[in-house]
Amino acid sequence: MANTSTRTLRLLSLLQTHRYWPGAELAGRLGVSARTLRRDIDRLRELGYPVEAQRGVDGGYQLAAGAALPPLVIDDEEAVALAVGLQAAAQNPVEGIAESSVRVLAKVVQVMPVRLRRRIDALRAMTVSAGWDGRSRAGFDPAVLTTLALTCRDTERLRFSYTAADGRRTRRHTEPHRLVSLGRRWYLVAYDLERHDWRSFRVDRLSAPESTGARFLPRPLPLADAAEFVRAGLDHLPRSYQVEILVYAPAEVVRERIGRWSTVEEVDAGQCRVRMLADSLEWPIVALGVVDADFRVLSPPELLDQVRRWGARFSRAE
């Protein structure tokens, strides 16, 4: 039987994975008697964990909300996901979020095992944020991201399978440079050794990444940084909408809030023209919400219709 401390941590981990555990099943998973389980539950309560008990034949246990936040038990992948989420929140323009996110991230990384800290440090060091919103990324997989980040940091050649937009699947051999988070997606910027050119790869289309262990001398990137390289490539893709908006706010204010995601041109001291390419109308509306200023839609006309529908919906909120 595991020692008491180890068993208590195991019990806490089980309670956090399911909303409700029947007592007999929980005792069976721990390999203890019902009496020992009750003692372990009492020990968790003494440590500040609010464990509720339901009596009877079908009785069991579940964690409840408490007056204070006790320590949590998380696995390796959850720790990576937590660190990535905190990093995104630290870059969020919402006032008050960045500072607290940095403090929490420092606490999390400080107590991580060395093997996990290495993965997190690699992901943080090798990621360039090109977005403005910190939203979750499509196809997010912490294991894949950390593998890519490690090869970027350690300058090790990387092989992976890649599915193109037309569904064609190929095997790539690359020299990875940086990860870029842009909008709702992650991109890997790398030099393709078979095509002898720089490429950006959508991470949600990438699978089975594997470091070859072969080191390489980093090549100079064609543009100023990896984020600019990804944006330049996306600008050449066909888009559904070319958005143009007159915003009644100083250009420097608008540029600070959404400039990395759009083109902002000053009209006069109190207004500016914003242009952006979008594959849907939702993102320009979210951007306008972040700007927090009055505006006039110049094009396309359907954007104004969408704004009015959103406005009517928001006005009905209770």
N, C-alpha and C positions, 0 to 999 in steps of 0.2 A: 504493500500500500504506500502511496506517495506520502511525504511528510505533510504536516498540517498546513504550512504556508503555501506549498506548491498546490495542494488540493484546494485551498481557498481561492487561489488565483484561477485555477481551472474552473471552479464553480462560478466565479464572477464572469469568466469568459463565456461560459455556457448560457448564463442568464442574459447576457448582452446579445446573444445570437438569436434567441427566440423570445417572442412576446410572453409566452406562457409555457411552463414546463410541468407536466404531471409529476408528483413527488416520486412515484416508483420509477419512472423512466429516468429522472434526474439522478436518483441514487444509483441506478444501474450504470449510467454513463460514468459515474465517479468511482464505482466499485466499492460503495460503502453501504452501511445499513441506514434505515430511515432515521434512527436515533442520531447517528453520526451526522447525517445530512442536516438535521435540525440544529445541531450544535454549530455546524459550519455556517448555517444561515444566520444564527445569532451572532456569530463572529463578524460576519459582513455588516450586520446592522450596527454593531459597536464601532465599526470603521466608518460609518456614515452612509452606507448604502441602504436606501429604503426598499427592502424586500417585503412584498405583500404575500401572505399565505392564505390559501383557501382550504378549509377543512372538509372532511368527508372522504368517502371512498374514492372519488375522482379529484381529490384535493391536489394542490400543487403550489408553485411559486412563480412570482414574476417581479421584475424590477419596476418600481413606480417613480414618479417625479418626486424630488426631494427639495428641501429648503436651500441646500447648497450643492455645488457640483463636485462629486467625489472623483477620485482618479479613475480613468477608463483603461481597459485592456484592449489593445488593438493588435492585429497581426501585421506582418511585414508590408503587404500590399496596401493595407489600410493606412499605414504610416506614410508610405510614399504618396498616396492620394491626398492625405491630410496636408503634407508639406507642399505639394503642388497647388492645392486649393488656397493655402495661406499665402503662397507666393503670388498667386493671381490677385488675391484680395489686397495684398500690400501694394499692388500697382493700380488699384481701383481708384477712380477719381472721387468716390463718395467720401465726403468729409468725415473724419473720425475713424474710418475703417483701416487705413494703411498703417497707422502707428500701432494700433492694438494687434494687427495681424503680424507685424514684425516682432512684437514682443512674444506672442504665442509661438511663432515659428522658431525663435531663438530657444525658447524653453523646450520645445519638442525635439529639435535637433540636438540639444545639449545632452539629453538623456538617451539618445538612440544608440544602439550597438554600433560598433565601428563599421560593420559591413553595410548597414543601412545608411549611416551617415555618409559613407562614400558614394552611395547611389544618389542620395538627395543632393549632396554638394555638386556632383557631376551634372545633375539635371538643372540645378539653379545656375551654375556657372556657364553651361553650354546652351542656355535658352535666351533668345532675344525676343522681347515683347514688342510687337508691332501694332497691337490692337489698343483700343481705348477703353474697353468695357469690362474685361476680366470675366466674361461669360464662359461657361463650360464648353469644352471643345468636342466637336463631333469625332466619334471613333476613339475616344480617350482610353488608353490602356497603359496604366502605370508601368507594367513590366516592359512593354515595348519602348516606351519613352525613356526609361532609365537605361535600357540597353543601348539605345541610340546616343544618349547623353554621354555615357561612359566611353564609347568609341570616339565621339567628338573630342572629349577632353583628353583622352589618352592617345590621340592621333593614330588610331588603328583602323586598317581597312575593314570594310563592312560589306557583307553579302546579304541580300534579302530578296523576297519575291514582291513584285509590284504589279498591280492591276490598273491599267490605263482607263481613261474615261470611256473608251469604246469596248471595254471588257477584255482586251487582250492582256494576257498574263506573261510576264517576263521575269528572268532572274538577273539581278543587277549586282555589279561589283563596283564599289565606290570608295572614295576618300571623304568621309563625313566631315562637315565643317561646323554647322550650327543647327540647333532647333529654333524655329520661329513660331510664335503663337500669334495668329492673325485672325481677327473676327471670331468665328466659331470653330476654327480648325488649327491643327498643328502641321507644320511643314519641316521637312529635313532638307537643308541645303548641302549638297555634296557634289564632288567632281566624279562624273561617270567615266570609269576607266575604259570601258568598251566603246563609248560614243565620243570620248575625248573632248568633253565639254562639261560646263557646269549645269546642274539641274536642280530643281526644287521638287520634292516628292511629298504628296499628301500622306500624312502618317496613317490616316484611316484606310488608305489603299495599300498599305505596306504590311507585310506579314513575314514571319520566320526570320527576323534579323539575327545575324550571327557574326560576331567578330572573328576575323581570320587570325588575329594576333600579330599580323605584319604591320610594323610601324611605317609611317611615311612622313615626308617633309611637307608641311602645309604650303599650298599654292596660294598666290594672291587672288582674292575675289575680284571679279570684274567691276563691281560697284562698291560704294562706300562701306556698306555693311550687309549682313544677311537679310535683314528685314527689308531693305530697299530692293534687294535682288528678287525677293519673293513678290513684292508689290509690283515691280516692273513686269514680271512674268504674268501676273494676273491681269494687268492692264491690257494685255494683248489678247485676252480671251473674250469671246463674244458674251455680252451681258444683255440682260433684258431691258434695263432702264438706265437712261442717262438723266440724272437728277440735277436740277438747278434751282436754288432757293435764295431769296434775298432775306437776310437775317438782320434785324434791327438791333445790332450790338456791335461793339468795336471788334475789328478783325483780330486783334491780339488775344482777346478773350475767347472768341470762337476757335481760333487756331490752337490755343492751349488745351481746349476741351476735346475737340474732334479733328484737329489738324492732321494727325497722323493717319487718318482714315479718309480724308477728303482734301480738296483743294479750296483754299480760302483766299479770296481777293478783296482788298479794301475798296469800298466805293467812296466813302467819306469817313469822317471821324466817328460817326455813330452807326454805320451799317456796312455790311460786307456781302459778297456773293459767294455762295458755297456750291461747289460742284462735286458730285460723286457718282461712281458706277455701282450698280446694285443688281443682284439677281432676284431680288424681291423688294416690295415696298415697305416691309416691316422695319428693316434696319435703318433707312433714312428717318423714319418716324421716331425710332428710339434715339437716334443721334440728335434730332431736334429737341427731344425731351431733355437730353443731357445739356444742351446749350442753354436751356431755360431763358429763352427770349422770344419776343414776337417775331413773326416771319411771314413772308409771302411766297407761295409756291409758283415758280415760273414754268417749270416742266418736270415731269409730264403731267397732263391734266388729271390722270387717274390717281396720282399721289394726293391731290387735294381731296378727292372723293374719299380716299382711304383715311386721311387725317380727320375728316368730318365724321366718318363712321366711328373711329376710335374715340373722338371727342364726345360723341353722343353716348357711347358706352360708358366712358369714364364719368360723365355727368350723372349717370344713373347709379353709380356706386353708392353703397350704404355702409 
